[in-house]
Amino acid sequence: MIKAILFDLDGTLLDIDMDKFIKNYFQRLCDHLQGFVDPQTFAQNLWASTGAMVENNNPKLTNQEAFLQHFYTWMEHPHEQVWPLIDQFYEQIFPTLQEDSSPFPEILELFAYLNKLDLKLVLATNPIFPRSAILHRLKWSQLHPDDFALITTYENMHYTKPNPKYYLEIAAMINVLPQNCLMVGNDYELDIKPAAKIGMKTFYVDANCTNPDFTKACGNVSHILPYIRMLTGDEEKEQIEAKS
């Protein structure tokens, strides 16, 4: 029985050109930190800090803490000078990156259906960004934080994709067994493979798929709702009958 559905964000709930988005994100953050970073090495250093966060396997460190440990090995200015600028970037500059994205029209219908069911919904976006950045991207998808029982961010998680421990941590946080969870995502290596490894059901969102194959649990964005209807149809019927 499905009791929780986990959704990736980028490419699953939000139509976004990730290559363009990342390029513009790095450039605008670098511009915002002018005088604090070397433009020639900034992207390389930031990727290295992100990599340290992804590779972290210490359950005592949040992703943010793992990131900061590496970040200040190359950032020569003190935290109290740099971090207010970074907070300012996410509040004022990051929203301009919306130009690289657009909402999937099918998603609002999907969540209108899901909100009728007694399911826990999780925004299982890779928690390598602060909550503020994730909430901006969620807004671009036309969804709301209240739609979710949990939103994974680098402040509240200790692992990232594709570590299976990331998915185990989610299951523990929402108090649902992995086998009662469905993970929906568009990246096989980050979303599908590690979630399946711990026993979660999965649905692979493939933008190039025109004919869904529900026996293999895959399809494009427009096929997510029919697939979930198939999985939850009996549950929905029971709930409607119980209320009548």
N, C-alpha and C positions, 0 to 999 in steps of 0.2 A: 504493500500500500504506500502510495506517495504521500508524504506528510510535509515535504519541503521542496521547493524548486529554487535552484541557484542559477542566476543569470550572469554571464559575462556582460560587459558593457560595450566596449568598442567593437563594432562589426556585428554585434548581436542585437543590442537594444538601440544602438546609435550607428547611423551610417557615417563613417568617417574615413578619410584618406590618411592612414596612420603615418605613411612616409612623409607626406607634406606637413602633417600636424607636428611630428617630432622635429622636423627641420625648422619650422617656424617657432616652435616652443624653445628650442635651444638658442636660436638667434635672438629672440626677444628677451629671454632671461639674461643672456650675455650682455645685450645692450643695456638692460636695466641695472646690471651690476658693473657698469663701466667704471673703471678706476679701482675696482676690487679684484678683477680677474684678468687674465691674459687671454685675449680673444683667440690666439693661436692654439692654446692648449685647453681651453675651457671645456669644449665638448668631450674631448678625450678623458679629462679628469672627472667630469660629471658621470660619464658612462662607467668609469672605474668605480666610483662610489656607489652607483646603482648596482653594478656587478657584485660588490661586496655585500650589499643588502640581499641580493638574490641568493648568494652563496651562504649566507648566514644560517647556521643550524643550531644556534644557541637559544633555547626556549626562554631564557631570562632576558633576552634583548628584543624589544620591539623592532620592527623594520626601520622605524625612524632612528632609533638609537644605533642600529647597525650602520645605517647610512651616515649619520653624523660622525661616528668614530672614524670612518674613512675620509669623509668630507674635510675634516680639519687636519688631515695629514698634508693637504695641499693648499687649503685656504689659509692665507697668511694673515687675515684680519680676524679680530675677535668676534665671537658669537654675538655679543650685544650690539655690534655695529652691522654685521652682515644679515642676521636673521630678520630684523624688522624690514629690511629691504626685500627679502624674499617673501615675507608675509604680504607686503604691499604689492609685490608682483602678482601673487595669486589672487588678490582681491581686485586689482585694477587692470592689469595687463592680460592675464590669462584668459579672461572672458572674450577678448578680441580674437582668440583662436577658434571661435565658433564658426568662422568663415570656412573652415576645412571640414565641416560636418553638416548633416541634415538629419531630421528625425525619420525613422521608418514609419510610414502611416499605419502599418499593421499592428504596431506595438500598443497603441491606445486601446484597440479592440481586444487585444490579448489581455491587458491588465484589467479591463472592465469585466472580463470573464473571470479572471483569477481572483478578483476582489470579492466575488460571490462565494468562493470556496474557503473552507477552513484549512488553509495551507500557510506555512511560513515561507515567505519570499525573501531571498537573499540577493543583494547586489554583490556578486562575487567577481568584481573587477580586480585585476592584479594590483595588490596593495603596495605599489611603489610610489604613489602620490599621496600628498596630504589630503585630508577630508575636504578642504575647501576646493581643491582642484577637481575632485571626484564629484562633488555636488554641482559644480558648474557644468560638467559634462552630462550629468544626469538631467539637469535642467534643459540642456540642448536636445535631449531625447524626448522632452515634454512629459517626463515622469517626475514624481515627487518623492522626497525621502520617506514620507509616511507610507509609501507603498511597500516598504521593506522592513522586515523584522531586524535585519542586520545589513550594514554597509561596510565592506572590508576596506580599510585604509591603512596607511603605513603607521598610523598612531596606535591602532588597536589590534594589529596582527603581528605574529612572530615569524611567519614564513611567507614566501611568495610562490607564485606559479613558476615552474611546474612541480614544485615539491609536493608530494602527496600529503605531507603533514599540514599543508595549508588547508586542504579539504577536510582533514580530520579535525583541525582546530575549529573550522566552521561548524561541523556537525556537533562538536562538544558545546560550542557557544549557544547554539539554538536548541540543544538537547533533543536531537533527532538522530537516530542511527543512520549510518551512511547508506545502508540498503534501502532506507525509506526516503532517500533524497534523489532528485533528478538534477543533473547539471546540464545546462544549455549553453553552448558556446561555439564560436566559429574558428577556433584554433585547436587542431587535433592534439598537438603536442602539449599545449599549455592547459587546455580545458578538458578535453575528452579522455586522453590516455591516463593522466594521474588520478582523475576522479573515478574512472572505472577501476583503477588498480586497487582502490580501497573499498570497492563494492557499490559505489553509486551508480544509478542508472544514468544514461547520458543521451543527449540529442545533439548531433553535430550539424551546425548551421553552415551550409556550403552555398555561397552566393551563386555558384555556377550550376547548381542543381535545379533543373526545371521540373523533373518528375520525382516526387519524394519516394523514398523507400523506407516505409515505417518498420519493415522487418529488420532493417539495419539501423533504425533510429537516426535517419539523416534526411535533410531537406533544406530549403532556403528559408528566409525569414517568414515568408507567407505560410509556411508549413508548420511553424511552431504551434500555433493555436490548434489546428486540426489534430496534431499529435497529442497535445496535452488533453484535448477533449476526449480522445480515444482512451487515454490512461485514466482520466478522472470521471468519465461519463457515469459510471455506476455510483461513484461517491456523490456526484452532484445530484443524481436522481434521489438517492437516499436522503440527502439534506433537504431537498425541496419537499419530499413526502413528509419528513419529520416536522417541517414548519407548517404544513397544511392542516 
